[in-house]
Amino acid sequence: MSVDFYEATFKHFPILRERSDYQKFFWYLCLGAQFDKDYGKLLLCKNAVAALLDKEPRNFVAVNFFEKFRRDVVGKGNFLWHKPYIKRCRMLARLDLGEFNDILDAELAGHFYGYRPVYLDGSRHTAAKARKARAAEKGIANSRPGFGSEALFIQKYLNSLPRNLFFTNFVSNHQRALRFVIENFRGKERQRELRILRRITCQLQPFYGASSKENTVRLFSSAHIPQLKRAVRKVYTGDWSEADLKCAQLAICARLWEVPSVLEFLYSGQNIWKHFCKEMGIPEPQWEPSKRPLKEAVYSLTFVMEPVRIRSLLARNLSKNGVHRTFARRFLSIPLIKDVLIARDKAVAQAVANGGAETCYGKFLQITK
């Protein structure tokens, strides 16, 4: 961060000098870039906050700490959080820092960029410290659990890409991306993109690691280039070549489960999301806000969610995006979706009969009771 922002922080909130735990949490609230993928709000996960404060998660009561922080640092009503939901962390609902908001906005917008940067502990930024931090982050990403070892060769390639590729791109496009976000985004969306862009300035190269839950072979980066919204990412990456899989889950399942109607449609090059909207009777002006809820419904279908829950999920997500929830009733009646559902049930029955199924890496996963 800039030294100006660092010094202004303690001027406005002097208690942070006395309480290192409050200070660490304040930096996270202001500069953290871990956002919920669905709601776009800053995550306040108990285990993550405990780790931030060097606390043992089992003995850490997050709400108690939040209430004390609010009382001692920002004042009643200026820091609010959502209650945790099933399988979801708490999320930030409100953070009002008074006149300090303008200082924070200036920091995130890069107004102090390049001017006497310091680390969170106030020490001066140096090339040696930057190398050490980069090595530490890469080491954490590379410490993979055994569950995802099949994708190790992909991870090694991604994490060994030359750093100069990212440095050159940063010099060419970072300021352009900042301006694009400031001109085109508002509210929490702007905050999210600016925080990720700021995170990139601290570590130009993304490093990919496995899920801490050890339930997938997928690789993830954290608050970096891949997490930027597509429009921002295109500005930031400039002339990089971009490849995007279209309808990937649906296409894979249609091939493996032998659903000719879906394969024929995909080969035709038509837009499947527009097709679904037409079949469901959704008005054209609402097609774009319907796309993400429909994608999640298709993912749920391919990952064997029960039909009644798919309808309920789609109705809820459509409503959140300003589309009437009653359209969800027609989703499972779409001919292509009906074909996938029939083929899915046959594939599940076959997997049960075989006692499991084989992954794309040739690993047999046994069904356990």
VOBA-1610 file (N, C-alpha, C; in pm, whole numbers, padded with zeros to 5 digits, always signed):
BEGIN
Met+00085-00118+00000Met+00000+00000+00000Met+00089+00124+00000Ser+00029+00240-00029Ser+00107+00363-00027Ser+00130+00408+00117Val+00241+00476+00140Val+00270+00524+00275Val+00169+00629+00318Asp+00114+00704+00221Asp+00012+00804+00255Asp-00112+00737+00313Phe-00154+00628+00250Phe-00271+00555+00299Phe-00241+00494+00436Tyr-00123+00439+00450Tyr-00082+00377+00576Tyr-00087+00477+00691Glu-00031+00595+00669Glu-00027+00696+00775Glu-00165+00753+00803Ala-00246+00770+00698Ala-00382+00823+00716Ala-00468+00727+00799Thr-00443+00598+00782Thr-00519+00497+00857Thr-00504+00517+01007Phe-00381+00534+01054Phe-00357+00547+01198Phe-00399+00685+01250Lys-00402+00782+01160Lys-00450+00915+01201Lys-00599+00910+01231His-00674+00837+01148His-00819+00829+01165His-00860+00723+01268Phe-00779+00618+01281Phe-00812+00508+01373Phe-00691+00475+01460Pro-00658+00562+01556Pro-00534+00544+01635Pro-00530+00414+01715Ile-00646+00358+01749Ile-00647+00234+01828Ile-00579+00119+01753Leu-00570+00129+01621Leu-00509+00022+01542Leu-00361+00006+01574Arg-00295+00112+01621Arg-00154+00100+01659Arg-00138+00013+01784Glu-00240+00015+01870Glu-00233-00058+01996Glu-00278-00203+01982Arg-00366-00228+01887Arg-00425-00361+01874Arg-00389-00421+01738Ser-00292-00512+01737Ser-00249-00572+01610Ser-00359-00657+01548Asp-00445-00718+01632Asp-00553-00798+01575Asp-00654-00711+01503Tyr-00689-00596+01563Tyr-00778-00502+01497Tyr-00715-00451+01367Gln-00585-00424+01373Gln-00515-00370+01257Gln-00520-00468+01140Lys-00491-00595+01165Lys-00493-00697+01059Lys-00632-00709+00997Phe-00733-00709+01083Phe-00870-00723+01033Phe-00912-00598+00955Phe-00868-00482+01000Phe-00899-00357+00929Phe-00840-00359+00788Trp-00715-00406+00776Trp-00653-00414+00643Trp-00735-00506+00553Tyr-00782-00616+00610Tyr-00862-00709+00529Tyr-00993-00645+00485Leu-01062-00576+00575Leu-01189-00512+00539Leu-01169-00408+00430Cys-01058-00338+00435Cys-01033-00230+00338Cys-00975-00280+00206Leu-00888-00380+00214Leu-00809-00419+00096Leu-00826-00564+00055Gly-00896-00644+00136Gly-00914-00786+00104Gly-00987-00806-00028Ala-00961-00918-00095Ala-01020-00943-00227Ala-01081-01081-00238Gln-01123-01138-00125Gln-01188-01269-00127Gln-01339-01248-00126Phe-01401-01261-00242Phe-01543-01230-00256Phe-01625-01356-00284Asp-01750-01356-00236Asp-01842-01464-00268Asp-01871-01460-00417Lys-01862-01575-00484Lys-01876-01579-00629Lys-02017-01548-00676Asp-02117-01571-00592Asp-02256-01547-00632Asp-02304-01407-00597Tyr-02267-01359-00479Tyr-02320-01231-00432Tyr-02221-01116-00446Gly-02095-01146-00474Gly-01996-01041-00493Gly-01963-00962-00368Lys-01988-01020-00250Lys-01961-00952-00125Lys-01837-01011-00058Leu-01768-00928+00019Leu-01645-00972+00085Leu-01676-01082+00186Leu-01599-01189+00179Leu-01620-01304+00267Leu-01561-01278+00406Leu-01633-01322+00507Leu-01586-01312+00646Leu-01588-01452+00708Cys-01522-01545+00642Cys-01522-01684+00687Cys-01449-01697+00821Lys-01507-01771+00912Lys-01452-01786+01046Lys-01308-01835+01043Asn-01282-01943+00969Asn-01148-02001+00968Asn-01046-01906+00907Ala-01087-01834+00802Ala-00995-01740+00736Ala-00961-01624+00829Val-01062-01571+00898Val-01037-01461+00992Val-00951-01509+01108Ala-00977-01630+01157Ala-00896-01686+01266Ala-00750-01699+01223Ala-00728-01748+01101Ala-00591-01762+01050Ala-00524-01625+01037Leu-00601-01527+00992Leu-00550-01390+00978Leu-00501-01336+01112Leu-00571-01372+01218Leu-00539-01321+01351Leu-00451-01416+01431Asp-00405-01525+01365Asp-00322-01626+01432Asp-00395-01689+01551Lys-00523-01717+01532Lys-00605-01780+01635Lys-00636-01925+01596Glu-00663-02007+01696Glu-00707-02144+01672Glu-00855-02141+01635Pro-00891-02187+01513Pro-01031-02176+01467Pro-01133-02238+01561Arg-01099-02350+01622Arg-01196-02419+01708Arg-01235-02336+01830Asn-01145-02249+01875Asn-01172-02168+01993Asn-01205-02023+01959Phe-01221-01994+01831Phe-01242-01856+01787Phe-01390-01832+01759Val-01449-01736+01828Val-01589-01699+01807Val-01590-01570+01726Ala-01614-01582+01596Ala-01601-01468+01505Ala-01694-01353+01543Val-01818-01384+01576Val-01915-01278+01606Val-01869-01193+01725Asn-01813-01256+01825Asn-01765-01181+01942Asn-01655-01083+01902Phe-01564-01130+01816Phe-01456-01042+01769Phe-01512-00928+01685Phe-01606-00959+01595Phe-01666-00856+01509Phe-01732-00747+01594Glu-01804-00788+01696Glu-01876-00691+01779Glu-01779-00601+01856Lys-01669-00657+01906Lys-01568-00577+01977Lys-01498-00482+01880Phe-01467-00532+01760Phe-01403-00448+01659Phe-01494-00330+01623Arg-01621-00358+01603Arg-01716-00252+01568Arg-01724-00148+01680Arg-01732-00196+01804Arg-01742-00105+01919Arg-01618-00018+01934Asp-01499-00077+01918Asp-01375-00007+01949Asp-01316+00072+01832Val-01351+00033+01708Val-01283+00092+01592Val-01375+00180+01507Val-01484+00124+01454Val-01563+00199+01354Val-01695+00252+01405Gly-01742+00203+01519Gly-01866+00255+01575Gly-01989+00175+01536Lys-02089+00181+01619Lys-02212+00105+01600Lys-02280+00144+01469Gly-02324+00043+01394Gly-02396+00065+01269Gly-02307+00082+01148Asn-02176+00097+01168Asn-02085+00120+01055Asn-02021-00008+01002Phe-02037-00117+01073Phe-01986-00247+01028Phe-02093-00351+01056Leu-02153-00404+00949Leu-02258-00504+00960Leu-02223-00624+00874Trp-02271-00740+00913Trp-02242-00862+00839Trp-02367-00948+00828His-02371-01029+00722His-02481-01123+00704His-02456-01247+00788Lys-02563-01309+00834Lys-02549-01436+00905Lys-02503-01544+00809Pro-02429-01644+00858Pro-02386-01753+00769Pro-02505-01839+00728Tyr-02501-01889+00603Tyr-02602-01981+00555Tyr-02541-02120+00546Ile-02623-02217+00512Ile-02573-02354+00497Ile-02464-02356+00390Lys-02346-02403+00429Lys-02230-02415+00340Lys-02184-02280+00286Arg-02221-02170+00351Arg-02176-02037+00309Arg-02119-01962+00429Cys-02013-01886+00403Cys-01953-01804+00508Cys-02037-01679+00533Arg-02006-01612+00644Arg-02060-01478+00662Arg-02006-01388+00552Met-02082-01283+00520Met-02038-01187+00420Met-02057-01046+00474Leu-01974-00955+00427Leu-01983-00816+00468Leu-02110-00754+00411Ala-02189-00691+00497Ala-02312-00625+00453Ala-02294-00474+00442Arg-02214-00416+00532Arg-02196-00271+00531Arg-02065-00235+00600Leu-01992-00143+00540Leu-01872-00087+00602Leu-01868+00061+00569Asp-01892+00144+00670Asp-01892+00289+00651Asp-01783+00348+00739Leu-01681+00403+00675Leu-01566+00457+00747Leu-01566+00609+00751Gly-01682+00668+00723Gly-01693+00814+00728Gly-01607+00881+00623Glu-01537+00987+00662Glu-01455+01062+00566Glu-01335+00980+00518Phe-01303+00873+00591Phe-01193+00786+00547Phe-01230+00709+00420Asn-01359+00698+00389Asn-01403+00630+00267Asn-01336+00689+00143Asp-01323+00822+00140Asp-01261+00888+00024Asp-01113+00851+00012Ile-01046+00839+00124Ile-00904+00800+00123Ile-00889+00657+00073Leu-00979+00569+00119Leu-00976+00430+00074Leu-01004+00420-00075Asp-01103+00495-00123Asp-01136+00493-00266Asp-01017+00539-00350Ala-00946+00641-00302Ala-00829+00692-00375Ala-00718+00587-00380Glu-00700+00514-00270Glu-00598+00408-00266Glu-00632+00298-00365Leu-00759+00254-00365Leu-00800+00146-00454Leu-00796+00188-00600Ala-00823+00316-00625Ala-00822+00367-00763Ala-00682+00393-00815Gly-00581+00372-00730Gly-00443+00386-00775Gly-00389+00527-00776His-00456+00619-00705His-00409+00758-00706His-00273+00772-00639Phe-00240+00680-00549Phe-00110+00685-00481Phe-00014+00581-00537Tyr-00051+00520-00651Tyr+00027+00407-00705Tyr+00172+00446-00731Gly+00264+00360-00684Gly+00406+00378-00711Gly+00475+00478-00621Tyr+00399+00540-00528Tyr+00458+00644-00445Tyr+00490+00588-00307Arg+00616+00557-00282Arg+00665+00509-00153Arg+00580+00394-00098Pro+00574+00281-00167Pro+00493+00169-00116Pro+00553+00107+00009Val+00464+00060+00098Val+00508-00008+00219Val+00424-00134+00236Tyr+00473-00224+00321Tyr+00397-00345+00353Tyr+00299-00315+00466Leu+00216-00414+00499Leu+00113-00394+00601Leu+00172-00363+00738Asp+00297-00405+00762Asp+00359-00375+00891Asp+00433-00241+00890Gly+00424-00169+00777Gly+00487-00038+00767Gly+00628-00040+00715Ser+00687-00158+00695Ser+00824-00166+00643Ser+00828-00132+00495Arg+00941-00079+00452Arg+00956-00033+00314Arg+00958-00150+00216His+00893-00131+00103His+00893-00233-00002His+01030-00239-00069Thr+01083-00361-00085Thr+01210-00381-00155Thr+01196-00499-00250Ala+01284-00507-00347Ala+01281-00618-00443Ala+01305-00751-00373Ala+01392-00752-00274Ala+01423-00876-00201Ala+01300-00927-00126Lys+01228-00836-00061Lys+01107-00875+00011Lys+01000-00924-00085Ala+00992-00860-00202Ala+00893-00901-00302Ala+00922-01043-00351Arg+01051-01074-00373Arg+01089-01209-00417Arg+01053-01312-00309Lys+01078-01276-00185Lys+01047-01367-00074Lys+00897-01393-00064Ala+00818-01288-00079Ala+00672-01303-00073Ala+00621-01387-00189Arg+00680-01366-00308Arg+00639-01443-00426Arg+00671-01591-00408Ala+00789-01620-00354Ala+00827-01759-00331Ala+00736-01825-00228Ala+00698-01749-00126Ala+00609-01805-00022Ala+00471-01837-00080Glu+00417-01746-00161Glu+00285-01769-00220Glu+00288-01886-00316Lys+00395-01896-00395Lys+00408-02008-00487Lys+00420-02139-00411Gly+00494-02136-00300Gly+00510-02257-00219Gly+00378-02305-00161Ile+00296-02212-00115Ile+00165-02249-00060Ile+00078-02311-00169Ala+00079-02250-00288Ala-00002-02302-00399Ala+00044-02442-00440Asn+00175-02466-00434Asn+00228-02595-00479Asn+00214-02707-00376Ser+00174-02673-00255Ser+00160-02777-00151Ser+00026-02846-00168Arg+00020-02932-00271Arg-00105-02996-00309Arg-00135-03119-00223Pro-00264-03141-00192Pro-00302-03268-00129Pro-00299-03379-00232Gly-00292-03502-00186Gly-00284-03615-00277Gly-00405-03632-00366Phe-00522-03581-00322Phe-00645-03602-00398Phe-00633-03550-00541Gly-00564-03437-00560Gly-00561-03376-00692Gly-00434-03402-00770Ser-00363-03508-00738Ser-00232-03532-00799Ser-00240-03554-00950Glu-00358-03593-01001Glu-00371-03617-01146Glu-00346-03489-01227Ala-00377-03374-01168Ala-00361-03248-01240Ala-00228-03180-01211Leu-00136-03253-01149Leu-00009-03194-01107Leu+00070-03138-01225Phe+00068-03207-01339Phe+00146-03161-01454Phe+00094-03028-01507Ile-00037-03007-01498Ile-00095-02879-01541Ile-00054-02769-01445Gln-00059-02800-01317Gln-00021-02701-01216Gln+00125-02660-01231Lys+00213-02758-01253Lys+00356-02727-01269Lys+00378-02633-01387Tyr+00306-02657-01496Tyr+00320-02570-01613Tyr+00275-02428-01580Leu+00155-02415-01521Leu+00100-02282-01493Leu+00187-02204-01396Asn+00238-02271-01293Asn+00314-02201-01189Asn+00460-02178-01226Ser+00502-02229-01340Ser+00641-02207-01384Ser+00649-02116-01506Leu+00538-02053-01543Leu+00541-01958-01655Leu+00635-01842-01622Pro+00705-01788-01723Pro+00801-01679-01698Pro+00732-01556-01639Arg+00788-01501-01534Arg+00727-01386-01467Arg+00725-01263-01558Asn+00821-01252-01647Asn+00829-01132-01731Asn+00706-01117-01821Leu+00638-01229-01853Leu+00515-01220-01932Leu+00411-01137-01859Phe+00401-01157-01729Phe+00301-01087-01649Phe+00346-00944-01619Phe+00478-00924-01604Phe+00529-00790-01579Phe+00506-00700-01700Thr+00538-00752-01818Thr+00518-00674-01941Thr+00371-00636-01958Asn+00284-00731-01933Asn+00141-00704-01946Asn+00095-00602-01844Phe+00146-00611-01721Phe+00110-00518-01615Phe+00146-00375-01655Val+00267-00357-01702Val+00313-00223-01741Val+00226-00167-01853Ser+00187-00252-01947Ser+00111-00207-02063Ser-00036-00178-02033Asn-00096-00257-01944Asn-00243-00255-01937Asn-00304-00226-01801His-00225-00224-01695His-00287-00210-01563His-00361-00077-01547Gln-00300+00031-01587Gln-00366+00161-01574Gln-00491+00169-01662Arg-00486+00108-01779Arg-00603+00104-01867Arg-00718+00030-01799Ala-00684-00081-01734Ala-00787-00159-01666Ala-00847-00081-01549Leu-00765-00009-01475Leu-00815+00075-01366Leu-00914+00178-01417Arg-00877+00247-01524Arg-00966+00349-01581Arg-01096+00287-01629Phe-01086+00169-01690Phe-01205+00101-01741Phe-01301+00069-01627Val-01249+00020-01516Val-01334-00014-01402Val-01399+00112-01344Ile-01321+00217-01327Ile-01373+00341-01269Ile-01482+00402-01358Glu-01466+00390-01489Glu-01563+00449-01582Glu-01687+00363-01601Asn-01677+00232-01579Asn-01787+00143-01617Asn-01854+00067-01503Phe-01800+00075-01382Phe-01858+00000-01270Phe-01892+00094-01156Arg-01989+00053-01076Arg-02031+00130-00960Arg-02049+00037-00840Gly-02052+00095-00721Gly-02086+00021-00601Gly-01994-00096-00572Lys-02055-00206-00527Lys-01977-00322-00484Lys-01902-00387-00600Glu-01956-00376-00723Glu-01885-00434-00838Glu-01754-00359-00863Arg-01758-00226-00851Arg-01634-00149-00868Arg-01535-00185-00758Gln-01583-00193-00634Gln-01496-00229-00522Gln-01427-00363-00548Arg-01505-00459-00594Arg-01450-00593-00618Arg-01338-00588-00721Glu-01363-00526-00836Glu-01263-00524-00943Glu-01139-00444-00903Leu-01159-00331-00835Leu-01045-00250-00793Leu-00958-00324-00692Arg-01022-00398-00603Arg-00945-00472-00502Arg-00863-00584-00566Ile-00922-00651-00664Ile-00847-00758-00731Ile-00731-00698-00811Leu-00756-00587-00880Leu-00647-00521-00955Leu-00537-00476-00860Arg-00575-00427-00743Arg-00475-00387-00646Arg-00397-00508-00595Arg-00467-00618-00576Arg-00402-00743-00533Arg-00299-00788-00638Ile-00331-00768-00765Ile-00239-00806-00872Ile-00112-00722-00866Thr-00122-00595-00828Thr-00002-00511-00819Thr+00095-00566-00715Cys+00042-00635-00614Cys+00129-00692-00509Cys+00197-00819-00555Gln+00132-00892-00645Gln+00185-01019-00696Gln+00137-01033-00840Leu+00226-01002-00936Leu+00184-00992-01076Leu+00142-01125-01137Gln+00196-01233-01087Gln+00171-01365-01147Gln+00075-01447-01062Pro-00031-01501-01120Pro-00119-01588-01042Pro-00056-01725-01022Phe-00075-01781-00905Phe-00030-01917-00877Phe-00152-02003-00847Tyr-00150-02125-00900Tyr-00268-02211-00895Tyr-00246-02325-00795Gly-00346-02345-00710Gly-00340-02452-00612Gly-00469-02531-00610Ala-00472-02632-00525Ala-00589-02720-00516Ala-00687-02666-00414Ser-00808-02716-00421Ser-00911-02681-00323Ser-00871-02736-00186Ser-00890-02654-00083Ser-00858-02699+00053Ser-00953-02809+00099Lys-01068-02822+00032Lys-01165-02925+00071Lys-01125-03063+00021Glu-01028-03069-00072Glu-00978-03195-00125Glu-01089-03281-00187Asn-01182-03217-00257Asn-01291-03292-00318Asn-01298-03274-00469Thr-01193-03218-00528Thr-01192-03196-00671Thr-01048-03186-00720Val-01026-03219-00847Val-00891-03206-00904Val-00874-03070-00973Arg-00976-02987-00966Arg-00967-02855-01028Arg-00859-02771-00961Leu-00801-02679-01039Leu-00700-02587-00989Leu-00761-02448-00978Phe-00719-02374-00877Phe-00775-02241-00852Phe-00663-02141-00827Ser-00684-02018-00873Ser-00601-01907-00828Ser-00687-01827-00730Ser-00626-01734-00660Ser-00699-01660-00558Ser-00691-01511-00584Ala-00809-01448-00608Ala-00818-01303-00625Ala-00713-01251-00722His-00716-01302-00845His-00616-01263-00943His-00679-01250-01082Ile-00599-01252-01186Ile-00646-01229-01322Ile-00768-01314-01357Pro-00768-01445-01328Pro-00886-01526-01363Pro-01013-01484-01292Gln-01002-01416-01177Gln-01121-01377-01101Gln-01179-01243-01146Leu-01108-01168-01229Leu-01163-01043-01282Leu-01284-01073-01369Lys-01380-00981-01371Lys-01492-00997-01462Lys-01439-00998-01605Arg-01509-01068-01694Arg-01458-01091-01829Arg-01421-00960-01899Ala-01507-00859-01890Ala-01481-00733-01960Ala-01354-00667-01908Val-01332-00673-01777Val-01211-00615-01717Val-01089-00698-01755Arg-01104-00829-01753Arg-00993-00918-01787Arg-00946-00896-01931Lys-01039-00871-02021Lys-01001-00849-02161Lys-00919-00721-02176Val-00954-00620-02098Val-00876-00496-02101Val-00739-00520-02039Tyr-00736-00591-01926Tyr-00610-00612-01855Tyr-00513-00699-01933Thr-00564-00801-02002Thr-00474-00893-02073Thr-00441-00846-02214Gly-00503-00738-02259Gly-00466-00677-02386Gly-00476-00771-02504Asp-00362-00800-02567Asp-00362-00879-02690Asp-00339-01028-02664Trp-00355-01074-02541Trp-00345-01217-02515Trp-00454-01292-02591Ser-00423-01413-02633Ser-00525-01498-02695Ser-00611-01558-02584Glu-00742-01558-02605Glu-00833-01609-02503Glu-00916-01723-02558Ala-00922-01832-02485Ala-01004-01947-02524Ala-01107-01972-02415Asp-01229-01996-02455Asp-01337-02017-02359Asp-01420-02137-02402Leu-01437-02232-02312Leu-01520-02348-02343Leu-01667-02309-02334Lys-01742-02339-02439Lys-01885-02307-02440Lys-01966-02430-02400Cys-02056-02410-02305Cys-02146-02519-02262Cys-02066-02646-02230Ala-01954-02632-02161Ala-01862-02744-02142Ala-01927-02864-02074Gln-01990-02841-01958Gln-02050-02955-01886Gln-02157-03023-01970Leu-02240-02941-02034Leu-02349-02996-02114Leu-02294-03076-02233Ala-02191-03022-02298Ala-02132-03090-02413Ala-02067-03223-02373Ile-01995-03222-02261Ile-01929-03345-02215Ile-02032-03451-02180Cys-02134-03410-02105Cys-02237-03506-02065Cys-02315-03558-02185Ala-02342-03470-02281Ala-02416-03513-02400Ala-02338-03617-02478Arg-02204-03604-02479Arg-02121-03702-02549Arg-02112-03833-02469Leu-02083-03823-02340Leu-02067-03943-02259Leu-02198-04018-02239Trp-02307-03943-02227Trp-02437-04005-02203Trp-02515-04032-02331Glu-02454-03997-02444Glu-02514-04022-02576Glu-02652-03957-02589Val-02649-03823-02595Val-02772-03745-02613Val-02764-03675-02748Pro-02804-03742-02857Pro-02786-03688-02993Pro-02853-03554-03016Ser-02968-03530-02956Ser-03039-03404-02979Ser-02957-03284-02930Val-02891-03300-02815Val-02810-03191-02760Val-02683-03172-02843Leu-02619-03283-02883Leu-02499-03273-02966Leu-02530-03204-03098Glu-02640-03240-03158Glu-02680-03179-03286Glu-02701-03029-03269Phe-02765-02990-03160Phe-02789-02847-03136Phe-02657-02773-03117Leu-02567-02829-03038Leu-02440-02763-03012Leu-02355-02752-03138Tyr-02357-02857-03221Tyr-02282-02853-03347Tyr-02338-02748-03442Ser-02464-02714-03428Ser-02526-02616-03519Ser-02476-02474-03494Gly-02413-02452-03378Gly-02359-02320-03347Gly-02459-02222-03289Gln-02581-02268-03263Gln-02682-02179-03206Gln-02650-02150-03059Asn-02707-02042-03009Asn-02687-02003-02869Asn-02788-02077-02782Ile-02737-02165-02699Ile-02828-02250-02622Ile-02903-02174-02513Trp-02844-02066-02460Trp-02910-01989-02355Trp-03029-01911-02411Lys-03012-01858-02531Lys-03125-01790-02596Lys-03235-01891-02627His-03193-02010-02668His-03291-02115-02698His-03372-02151-02574Phe-03303-02166-02461Phe-03374-02197-02336Phe-03471-02085-02299Cys-03427-01961-02314Cys-03514-01847-02280Cys-03640-01846-02367Lys-03621-01873-02497Lys-03737-01878-02587Lys-03832-01989-02546Glu-03778-02106-02519Glu-03861-02221-02481Glu-03937-02196-02351Met-03879-02117-02263Met-03943-02090-02134Met-04034-01968-02139Gly-04034-01897-02254Gly-04121-01781-02269Gly-04070-01655-02201Ile-03940-01651-02171Ile-03883-01533-02106Ile-03870-01420-02209Pro-03919-01299-02180Pro-03909-01186-02275Pro-03764-01155-02310Glu-03738-01117-02433Glu-03602-01094-02481Glu-03522-00996-02395Pro-03581-00885-02347Pro-03502-00793-02262Pro-03448-00857-02135Gln-03503-00974-02097Gln-03459-01041-01974Gln-03370-01162-02001Trp-03330-01180-02125Trp-03245-01295-02158Trp-03110-01288-02089Glu-03047-01171-02092Glu-02913-01158-02035Glu-02913-01185-01884Pro-03003-01124-01805Pro-03003-01155-01661Pro-03047-01298-01629Ser-03105-01368-01729Ser-03147-01507-01707Ser-03034-01606-01731Lys-02928-01561-01799Lys-02823-01652-01843Lys-02753-01721-01726Arg-02710-01646-01628Arg-02637-01707-01516Arg-02724-01804-01436Pro-02849-01768-01403Pro-02934-01867-01334Pro-02955-01994-01416Leu-02966-01980-01549Leu-02982-02098-01634Leu-02856-02183-01634Lys-02740-02118-01635Lys-02614-02192-01629Lys-02606-02276-01502Glu-02643-02214-01391Glu-02636-02287-01264Glu-02736-02403-01263Ala-02850-02383-01327Ala-02949-02491-01335Ala-02894-02608-01418Val-02825-02576-01528Val-02766-02681-01611Val-02655-02754-01535Tyr-02570-02678-01463Tyr-02466-02742-01382Tyr-02529-02837-01281Ser-02636-02791-01217Ser-02704-02874-01117Ser-02762-03000-01180Leu-02813-02985-01301Leu-02867-03101-01373Leu-02757-03203-01402Thr-02644-03155-01452Thr-02535-03247-01488Thr-02469-03308-01364Phe-02478-03239-01250Phe-02420-03293-01127Phe-02525-03364-01041Val-02634-03405-01106Val-02732-03498-01050Val-02814-03442-00933Met-02846-03314-00938Met-02940-03261-00840Met-03080-03309-00874Glu-03163-03328-00772Glu-03300-03374-00794Glu-03380-03268-00869Pro-03470-03310-00961Pro-03547-03215-01042Pro-03620-03108-00962Val-03684-03148-00852Val-03760-03050-00774Val-03668-02942-00716Arg-03546-02981-00680Arg-03450-02884-00626Arg-03394-02795-00736Ile-03381-02849-00857Ile-03334-02768-00970Ile-03435-02656-00998Arg-03563-02691-01001Arg-03667-02590-01024Arg-03665-02483-00916Ser-03651-02526-00792Ser-03650-02432-00680Ser-03529-02339-00688Leu-03412-02396-00719Leu-03290-02317-00731Leu-03301-02215-00843Leu-03352-02259-00958Leu-03366-02170-01073Leu-03464-02058-01043Ala-03576-02091-00979Ala-03675-01988-00945Ala-03614-01882-00854Arg-03538-01927-00756Arg-03475-01834-00662Arg-03373-01744-00732Asn-03292-01803-00818Asn-03188-01726-00886Asn-03245-01631-00991Leu-03350-01672-01061Leu-03416-01582-01156Leu-03471-01460-01082Ser-03535-01485-00970Ser-03593-01376-00892Ser-03486-01277-00846Lys-03369-01329-00804Lys-03260-01242-00761Lys-03210-01153-00874Asn-03227-01201-00998Asn-03179-01126-01114Asn-03290-01046-01182Gly-03403-01030-01115Gly-03510-00946-01167Gly-03600-01012-01269Val-03596-01146-01278Val-03680-01221-01371Val-03783-01298-01289His-03908-01300-01336His-04014-01364-01256His-03985-01512-01236Arg-04000-01557-01113Arg-03965-01694-01075Arg-04053-01800-01141Thr-04172-01763-01188Thr-04262-01863-01246Thr-04207-01924-01375Phe-04116-01855-01442Phe-04058-01910-01565Phe-03982-02039-01538Ala-03934-02056-01414Ala-03856-02175-01379Ala-03936-02304-01396Arg-04068-02295-01387Arg-04152-02415-01398Arg-04136-02484-01533Arg-04097-02409-01635Arg-04092-02464-01771Arg-03957-02523-01807Phe-03857-02504-01720Phe-03720-02544-01756Phe-03709-02693-01785Leu-03760-02776-01696Leu-03746-02921-01713Leu-03835-02977-01823Ser-03922-02893-01880Ser-04008-02936-01990Ser-03946-02907-02127Ile-03833-02836-02129Ile-03764-02809-02255Ile-03717-02943-02313Pro-03748-02974-02440Pro-03712-03105-02497Pro-03566-03143-02477Leu-03473-03051-02500Leu-03331-03084-02482Leu-03300-03121-02337Ile-03358-03048-02244Ile-03336-03076-02102Ile-03398-03209-02063Lys-03514-03239-02116Lys-03579-03368-02088Lys-03491-03484-02136Asp-03430-03465-02255Asp-03342-03570-02308Asp-03220-03591-02218Val-03163-03480-02169Val-03047-03490-02080Val-03086-03559-01949Leu-03200-03524-01897Leu-03245-03581-01770Leu-03265-03732-01780Ile-03324-03777-01891Ile-03344-03921-01912Ile-03210-03993-01922Ala-03118-03935-02002Ala-02985-03995-02020Ala-02906-03994-01889Arg-02923-03887-01812Arg-02853-03878-01683Arg-02895-03990-01589Asp-03024-04014-01581Asp-03074-04117-01490Asp-03023-04256-01530Lys-03012-04279-01662Lys-02957-04406-01710Lys-02809-04419-01671Ala-02734-04308-01686Ala-02591-04309-01653Ala-02569-04333-01504Val-02652-04272-01422Val-02642-04291-01277Val-02671-04436-01240Ala-02774-04491-01301Ala-02809-04632-01273Ala-02695-04725-01312Gln-02628-04694-01425Gln-02516-04776-01470Gln-02398-04764-01374Ala-02372-04642-01325Ala-02262-04623-01230Ala-02287-04699-01100Val-02412-04697-01056Val-02448-04771-00935Val-02428-04921-00956Ala-02470-04969-01074Ala-02454-05111-01105Ala-02307-05152-01111Asn-02221-05059-01159Asn-02078-05088-01171Asn-02002-05064-01040Gly-02069-05006-00944Gly-02003-04977-00817Gly-01917-04853-00819Gly-01927-04773-00927Gly-01848-04650-00938Gly-01834-04608-01083Ala-01743-04513-01108Ala-01722-04464-01244Ala-01579-04414-01258Glu-01535-04400-01382Glu-01397-04360-01411Glu-01390-04212-01444Thr-01290-04142-01390Thr-01271-04000-01419Thr-01201-03983-01554Cys-01190-03858-01598Cys-01123-03830-01725Cys-00974-03862-01719Tyr-00919-03880-01598Tyr-00778-03916-01582Tyr-00759-04068-01572Gly-00870-04143-01590Gly-00861-04288-01585Gly-00862-04346-01445Lys-00900-04267-01347Lys-00904-04312-01208Lys-01046-04358-01174Phe-01059-04478-01121Phe-01191-04531-01086Phe-01230-04482-00946Leu-01344-04415-00938Leu-01396-04368-00810Leu-01508-04461-00766Gln-01486-04525-00655Gln-01583-04622-00605Gln-01694-04553-00527Ile-01816-04600-00547Ile-01930-04548-00471Ile-01926-04608-00332Thr-01931-04521-00232Thr-01931-04568-00093Thr-02062-04529-00027Lys-02108-04612+00061Lys-02235-04586+00130Lys-02213-04493+00248
//
